[in-house]
């Protein structure tokens, strides 16, 4: 696809859908991918940043002109209809995504979603499962840093996650991809560095030791 590994990964998870919304679109590359490959009839691309939206408007100018793409300046799902067939939200925190999905005025769980939280993935997973959504794919990939991606549908066979699956992602726990193993190893090393601080308070030390034990348990496959 040629957009770079992170964007290419997100594009690879998108499927054909009559309508597609790219929320927090930034440059609009994923919208361009959907339109250029004939995977949708209409795209709504939105961003709260006027500058980011303008970049996407420029990239998608031909599609805007022929009516197959519509740009929206606004926060969250403002301007996005709840019956849209597929939604991508990437590059923001999991808590922020929950706020968008749960917004009393514009919020909804999309029919199909691809979500790439930068942090607070556990909160996002918990919210989706609480609302009855089915998570189809949930794993970590690497592109200069580690990213989580969560793919799912509004209605399906929602299932209960274990505490470890909720914290780290079901596919990571069950399939143990290389990026996830490397992420665990990095988290353990970072925790060990903090434990070496001489002036560390005892309460903080106990919490870090507990965290290290949990991470090692997941790494060794003891905690699932």
N, C-alpha and C positions, 0 to 999 in steps of 0.2 A: 504493500500500500504506500509505503514511503513517507509517512508522516512522522516517523520516530517510533520507538518501541512502545511507549506508553499509549499513544493515540492509536497505533496499529492494533494493540491488544484490545482496546476498547471497541474499535471498529469491528474486529473479528467476532465480538460477542453480540453485535447487532444483527437482527434478522429482518427479512422482508416484512414490511408493515405498511398499510395504506397511509397512515399518518404517523409522524415522528416529531418529538419535541426534544430539543437540545437545550437544556436549562443550565445557565451559566456557561454559555457557548464559547466564550473567549474568541479565538480566531475563527471558529466555525468549521474546523476540519472534519469533524464527524458528520455534520450536516452535509458537507460537500461530498463525503464518501457515500452517504445514503442516496443522494440525488444523482451523482455521476454514475453510480452502479445500478440505477433503476430499481432501488429497493423500497422506494416509497413514492407516493403521488404528491404529498405535501409535507413540508417541514416548517415547524415553528422554532425559530432560534431566538433565545432570550438571554439577556444579561442585565444585571443591575448597574454595570459600568457602561457609561456612554461611549468611552473609548474602545472598550472590548467589542461592544455591539457594532461600532463603526467598522472595525477590522473585519468582522464577519459579514457585514453588509457589502463591503468591498469585494471580499472573496466570492460571495454568493450573488453578486449583482445581476448576472444573467438569469439566475433562477428567480430572483425577486421580480425582475422585469416580466418574466413569462407567467408569474403567478404561482409558481410551485414552491416558493419559500416566502415566509413572512417573518420579519424581525420585530421583536417586542422589547422595549426598554422597561424593565421592571424587576421587582424582587420575587423570587420563588416561582410559583405557578401562576402569577399574574399574567393574564392573556393566554393561558394554556387551558383548553377545554378538558374536562375530566374524562371524556370518551376518546381521547387520543390513544392510539394503539400501542405506542412504545415511547418510553422516556429515558433519556440519558441525563444523569447528573454526575459530574465529575469535578474533582479538584477543590472540594470544600470539606469541612469537617462533618463527621457523622451526626453530631448534635445539631448542626445547622440543617442537615438534610431532614432530620426528624422534624424540626420546626417547619420546614417547607411542606412536608407530607401531612403534618398534623394541623396546619394553619386552618383556623375556623372559617375563614372566608374563601380561600382558594385551594386549600389542601385536599389531597386524595391519594390513594394508593393506585399507581398506574396499572393498566392491564398487563403490561410487561415492562420491566425496568432493568436498567444497567446502572449500578451505583458504584462510584469509586471514591470512597471516603479517605481523607488524608489522615484522620485520627478518629477516635471514638467509634470504631467499627462495632464494638460490642453493644453500644447503646442503639445503634442502627439495626443490628440483627434482632435485638430484643424487641424493638418496636415493631418491626415487620412481622415477626412471629406472633406477637401479641394481637396484631390486627388480622391474623389468619392468612397472611401471604405465604406462598410456597417459595422457598429459596432453592433454585435449581443448581446454582454454582456459586462457590464462595471460597476464594483462594487468594494467595499472595503471589505477586510477580515482582521482578526487579528491573528497574531502568534508572540506574544512578542512585536510586533509593528504593526502599520497599513500599509497595502499594498493595492495598486490599481491593478486591472487586467483588461485588455481590450482584448476581443476576437472579431475577425471579419473576413471578406472576402474581396478580392480585388474588386470584382464586385457584386453589389446587389442593394438593395433599399436604397441608401444613403439618409439620412434625415438631416434636420437642427436641431441643438441642441439649446436650450435656453442658455443664459449666465450661469445660475446656473448649467445646465446639462454639459456644457463645462468645468466648473471649478471643479465640484464634481463627475460627472459621471451620466448618465441617469438612470441606475437601482437604484443608491443611492437616487436620487431625487424622483423617482416614487414608489419604493418599500420600501425605508427607512429601510434597514437591520440594525440589532443591532450594528454591528461593525461601521457602518457609523454614527449612532447616538452618540455612545461613542466617536468617533473621533471628531465630532462637539463639544461635551461638553468639551473635552480636549482642543481644539483650543480656545474656548471661555474663559476657565480658564486661559490659557497662555496669551491671549490678555489682560485680566483683570489684571494680574500680571504686565505686561508692563505699563499699565495705572496708576499703583500705584507709579511709579518712579517719585519722586518730581521734578527732574531736566529735565523732558521730554520736549523737544521743542514743541511749540504749533502746528506746522505743523505735527509733528509726532503724537501728541495726537489726532488731528483731523482724521488722517489717521487710527489710531487704533480704534477710536470710530466708524468710518465708517465700518471698518472690523468687529467689534463686532456686529454692527447692522445687517450687511449682514449675518453673521453666525447665529445669533439668528432668523433672518427671515427664513433662510433655516431650522433650527431646528424646528421652530414652524409651518412649512409648508406654510408660507405666501409667500416666494420666491420660485418659481418653474421654 
